[in-house]
Amino acid sequence: MPRVSIANMIVASSLLTSLNGAAAPREEKVTTVSDQKEVAVTIYNDNLALIKDARRVKLDRDFNKLAWREVSAQMRPETALLRNLTNPGGFRLQEQNFDFDLLTPQKLLEKYLNKEVTVIQTNPATGTEIRETATVLATNGGTVLKFADRIETGVPGRLAFSGVPENLRDKPTLVVSLINPVAGEQNLELSYLTAGLSWRADYVAELNERDDRLDLNGWVTLTNQSGAAYPNAKLQLVAGDLNRVRQPQVISRNMMAMAPKMADAEEMKQESLFEYHLYTLQRTTTLMENQTKQVALMSASSVPINKEFLLVGANYYYSGQYGDIGQKLKVGVFVEFQNKGEGLGIPLPKGVIRVYKKDAQRNAQFVGEDQINHTPKNEFIRLKLGDAFDVTADKKQTDFQKLAGTGRSSNIFESAYEIVLKNAKNESVTVVVREPMPGDWTMISESQPHTKATSGIAEWKVTVPADGKSTLTYRVRVKY
């Protein structure tokens, strides 16, 4: 097909009528978003939402064929439920069809496969229009037309169609055949599940100058790619991991947004819902199609934190001879705080916490981020922000002996280690040295006492002076 827009080639007589009722049979009752009285949207974490769309619709008595337009293009039609709130008695559903094959020039052309169209060509010299009838033979990879005396590929002019097929609509439409007991205006509510709506929590934290407190603001980031808009919607969010029967489906794009810094803590109201948590926006909001929106979730100031430098070892070198284990090993930087106190003490949805700190010119600089899971009140939140630049470690094995054992069982090993911690900062730091110990282990000697964090972990808290270094030595016996 020549590279000419199909939209510039097509003229359909039915398109000259209002597209608000495109392809709708005359016997259909059509309801649009203009009839909408209320819409409620409940969004879950996992690309799932529950829509409740209430409209005022005029129906005939007994049989009606109702075209409910402007529903989500990603509706799960098997979950759709239409109720009559005005006259529920005698209201019965017979059949429903979800028409999501939307009207486009290409779709219209495809629907006329093996059917006749009118080809209109204009003489460029005289401006005279020439009309011919042709049959559409193919539309894949180009258009093939059969005229009375020839077959042509491509479209030599404009195409005119006699009408729009019934199931080809300009907007996603749920067509319901129903029995209605009373004629007149009725309050109807359509509820259904849909993909294409999702939410996540984004948090912004700012450390104070001494790194012992932070301000935390939480935002809810909403993404609407469902193919429909939800004006002035009552918005609720469910946090938790629901069990769902998985069906193969196309995964939509993940839109990213940077959360603003400040939040209004009164925006969202939280309550328990079964084994999950429900957050309700205290006002209506509009979710436009293909839009990312942010709503304030929580805000807390001057939250006490604990900053930790952590060096984590491995258990492989306790059963072999390794000598030098590593030079300038990275020391991780963590901050930890408890979900309690003013502004906190509520279930926090899973999300990313991005941490900032002001520099000497009072400009906020990004210093790291970490993912948190759903966190109940009073639980601790621990964030890894990165690795320290000025705090490093050199580690080596200074002795290794196999005391007993053959093969893979009843082995006893004794080994000794030296860890030199260096601090280039102008203030002292405390580094937690965490060593996973395999098998049954016994500390034979050490330069400072350890604590047994768990049955398989030994920990030391080593103070390293400013612009100085500290050395930790220990000898351990392990039995497999």
N, C-alpha and C positions, 0 to 999 in steps of 0.2 A: 504494500500500500504506500503511495506517496506520503511524504511526511507533512500531511495537512491535518489539522485537528478535525476529528470527526464531528466535534461540536459545531464547526463552521460548515459542515456539509449536510447537516440533518435538519429537516423541517418536518415536524409531525403535527397533523391537524389537531390531535388531542392535546398537544402541549400548548396550544393557544388558549385553552381553558385554564382555570386556576390550578396551579400545581398543588395547592392545599388539599385538593381532592383527586390528585392524579391517579388515574386508573381505578378509582373506586366506583363500583357498579352503582347505578342510581338507587337500587333498593337498600343499599347499606345506610345505616345510621353512622355518621362520622363524628367522633369526638376528638378534639385537639387540646393542646395545652391551655388554650383560652378558656376551656371549661373547668380547668383545675381549680379546686378550692383549697387543697392542702396536699403537700407531699412530704413524706418522712423518709429519711435515708439512714440506715444503720450499716456501717462499714466494718468489716472484720479485717484482721491482719493479713489474710492470705488471699488477696485479689478476689474478694467476695463481698457482696453487699445485698441487703434486703431493702427493696423499694416498696413503699406503700403510697399509691397515687389515688387520691380522692377527687372525683369529678362529679359535676351536676350535669346529667345527660337526659335528654327527652327521648322516651321510648314509646313504641306502640304496645298495645295489649297483645298477648300471645307471642307469636314468633317475631324475633328481631335478629338481624345480622348486624352486629356492632363492630365497626372498625376503630379500634383504640390506637390512635396514632401517637408518634413521638415517645415510644418506649425505648428502652436501652437496646442498642444493636447487638449487645452481647447477652441478652436475656436468655435464661435457661427456661424455655417454654414449658417444660414438664413441671416446673414449680409454680406456674402462674395460677392464681386463684382470684376470681372476680366475685364480689359479694354485692348484694343490694342492701344498703343500710336503711333505706326508706321502707321498702316492702319485701322483707326477706321471705315471707311465706309464699310458696308457689313459684319462686324464682329458681329456674333450673337451667343449667348449661348443657348444651347438646354436643357442641364441637368447637374446637378452636384451632386456628392456623396462624403461625408466626411467619409473616412475609418480610424477609430481610434482604431479598434480592432487589437492590435499589436501582432506581431509574438513572441511567447514564446513557450518553450516545452509543457507547460500545455495547452495553447491555441491550438496548433497544434493537440495535442491528442484529445481535445474536438471537433475539427472540423471533426475528423475521427470517430465520434460516428456512430455506425451501418455500418461502412465501414471496409474493410480489411486492415491489416497491416502485415508486415513481422517481426516475432520474431526471433532474432539471439541469439543463446546461444553458448558459447565456452566451450569445454571440458577442464577442468583445467589440466588434466593429459597429453592429447595429443595435445591440442591447436587447435583441429578440430572444425570448426564452423558448427552448425546444424541450418538450417532455416526451420521455419514453418509459415504457414499462419493462422491468427486468425482475428476474428471480434471483434471490440471494442463494448462491451455491455453497459458499464457505466464508468464514470470518476469522479463522485461526491463522495468525501470521500475515494477515492481509485479507482484503475483500475480493471475492470472485462473483461476478454478476453475469447472468445469462440473458442476453437480449434475443429478440426474435431472429436475428440473422448473425449473431456472433456471441462470443464469450470474452469478457474483459476482466482484467485484474485491476484492483484499485477502484477508486470512485471517480468517474469522469466529471462529476458535477456535484450538485446537492441531492440529497435523498429526501423524499417525502413519504411518510407512513400514514396509513389509514386510521391508526389509533394506537393506544398503548395497551399491551396485554394486561389482563386483570390482576395477575400476581406480581406485576412490576410496579413498585411504588417509589415515591420520591423520599419517603422516610420510613424507618422500621415501624411496622404496624401489626398489632395482634387483632385478628379477626375472630370474633366469638359469635357463634350461633346460640341463641338462648330463648327461653320462654319467660315472658314477663307478665305478672298477674294483673297489673294496673297500668293504664296509659297515662302519660304525663311525665313531668320531670322527676328523676330519681337521683338519689345520692348513691353513687357506686364507688367501690374501692377495689382497685387492682393491686395485688401484692405479688411479688416475684423476686427470685434470686437472680443476680447478674454478676458477670465478671466485668473487668474494666474499671472498677472503683477500688482504690486501695488507700491505705494510710500508714504512716510510720511516725514514730516520735523522733525528734531531733532536739538535742540539748546543747546549750552554750554555757560554758563555765569560764569564769575569770578568776585567776589566782591573785591574792594580795601580794604585797612586796616581800613578806617574810615566808611565803609558801605554807602558811598554816591555816588559811581560811580561803573560801571561794564563794563567789556568787553564782547561782545556778538558775537558768531560765530554760523551760521546756516548751517546745512547740510541736504541734501536730501538723504534719505535712500531708495534704490530701491531693490525690491525683485522679482526675476523671478522664478516662479514655473509653468510656462505655458507649459513646455514640449518641448520647442524649444529654440535655441540660436539665438541672433540677433547681428551678427558681424558688427563692424564699423557703428553702427546705428546713425541716426540723432534723438536726444532725445528731446522731449518736454513734459512738465508736466502741467496739468490743475488743478488749485486750485479752489474749489467751490463745491457747493452741487447741483449736477445735479439730475433732476427728472428722475427716471427709472422705467419701468414696471418690477416688481419683479417676478422672476420665481424660483421655488424650485431648489436649487443646492447645491452641496457639498462645504463646506467652507474649504479652504485650511489652512494649518498651518500658524500661525503668527510668522514669524522669527524676532528675536530681535537682535539689534546690538548697541554697545556703540559708540556714535559719537566721533571722534577725537576732539581735542581741537581747532586747528587752521583751518582757511578756507581762500580761495582766493575769495575775493568779486567780482571778474570779471568773475567767472565761468558761472553764469546764467544771462540771459537777460530777463527782465520782460515786459509784455505788456498786455493790456486789451483784452479780448475775450468775446464778448457778455456781460453777467453779471458775468463773471468769470475772472480769471487771468491766463495768459499763461507764463510759464518759459521755455526758450530755452537754452540748453547747446551749448556753442559757439565752440564746437568741436564734433567729433564723438566719440562714446564709444561702447564697446562691452558688451552686457548683456548675460552672459553665463547661461545655464540651471542650476536651483537649486543654484543660486548665490545671495548673498546680496552685493550690491555695494553702496558706498557713494560718493556723488558729492557735492562740495562746493556751498552754496547758497548765503550767505551774511556774512559780517564782519563789526563790529562797535566797536570802542574803546572809553573808558572814557564816557560812557553814564550816564547822571545825573539820580539818582534814589532817591526816597523817601522811607525810612524805617519806618514801622508803627507797634506799638504794639496795639493789638485790643482785647478788652474783650466784648463779645456779650452776651446779656441777652436773656430773653424769656418773652412772654406776659402772660403766664398762672398764674403767681403769683400776678397779679394785681387784680384778682377777687376772691381771697381766702386767708385764713390765713395759712402761711407756716413757719414762724419763721426763723430757720437756712436754708438758701438756698444752701450753698456750702462752703467748705473749700479748700484752695489751688487750686482754679479754674485755669485752663490753660488760658494763654494769648497768642493769636495767633501772629505770626510774618509774616509780609507781606512786599514785596518790590513792588514799582510801578515806571514805566517809560513810556515816551511817544515815540511812533513810529515816530520819526522825527530826523533830523540831519544827519551828515555824516555817511554813511554806513547803515542808516535806512531810513525811509521815503518811503519805498516800501511796497506793500501788503505782509504781512507775512502769509504763509500757517499755518493751524492749526498743532499743534505738542506739544511735551514736551520740556520744558526748564529745564535743570539740572544746578544747581547753585553750585559753588565751592568757597572756600576761602582759602588762604594760612595761615598755622599755623606759630608758632614762628620759626620753622626750614625751612620755605619757601616751605613746601610741601602742594600742593593743596588738600584740604579735601572737601568731599561732604557735603553740608549743606541743601539740599532739592530740590524738583522739583515740577512742576505744569504743568497742561495742559492749552494751550491757544487755542482759536478758530481762524478762519480766521480773521485777524486783518488788516483793511485798514490803510493807512498812516495817521499820526497825531492822531490816537486813542491811548488811554492809555492801557497799559498792566499791570495787577495786578497779582502777584504771591503769593500764600501762601506757605511759606517754612517749616512751622512746628509750634510748640508751644515753647515759651520761657521757659528755665530751671530756670532762676534766677528771673523771674518776675511772681508773683502769686497774687491771689485775694481771699479774704474772703468776702462773701456776706450774709447778713441777713435782714429779714423784722423786723423792730422795732415796727411797729404799723399797725393795720388793723381795719377799721370800715366800716360797711355797713350803708350808710346814708339814702338810700331810695330804694324802689322797692320791688316787689314780683315776684316770678316765674322767667321767663327768659327775661323779658323786663323791661325797665325803671329803671334799677338798677344803683345806684350811689355808688361807693366804694372810700374810701380814705385810702391810705397806705403810710408808710414811710420806707426808706431803708438806710442801711449803707454798704458801700463797702470800705474795707481796702485793698489798693494796696501796695504790698511789693516788694522791689527791693534789691536783694543781689549783684548786680553788683557794680563795683567801679566807676561808672559814673551814672549821673542822666538819667532818661528816661521819655518820655511822653507816657502815655497810653490813647488810645481812648476808652471810655466806651460808648457802643452803646446799648440803651434799646428800644426794640419795645414796643410801647404803644398802647393798644387796645382801640377801640371806640373813643369817644370824650374825650380828656384829657386836664387837666390844671395843670401846675406846681404850687404848693402852696408855697413851699419854697425849697431852695437848698443852699449848702455850696459854690458853685461857679456856674456861669451862664452856661446854656446849650445852644446848638444850635439845631434848628429844621431841621435835615437832610432831612426828608420828612414829610408828614402829620402824619405818624405813628411812627416816630423814633426821640428820643431825644439823643443827643450826648454831652459828656463832654470830654475835653482834660485835663487830670490830670498829672501834673508833679510830679514824684516820685524821691526824692533825692537818691544819692548813699548810699548804705547800710542803707536805711531808708524806711519809709512808708508814705503814704498819705491817708487821709480818705475823702471819698465823701459821703455826706448825702443829701437826698432829700425827699420831700413829694409830692405826686401826687394824683389828683382826676380824676377818670375815670367814664364815663357814657356809659352804653350799651343801 
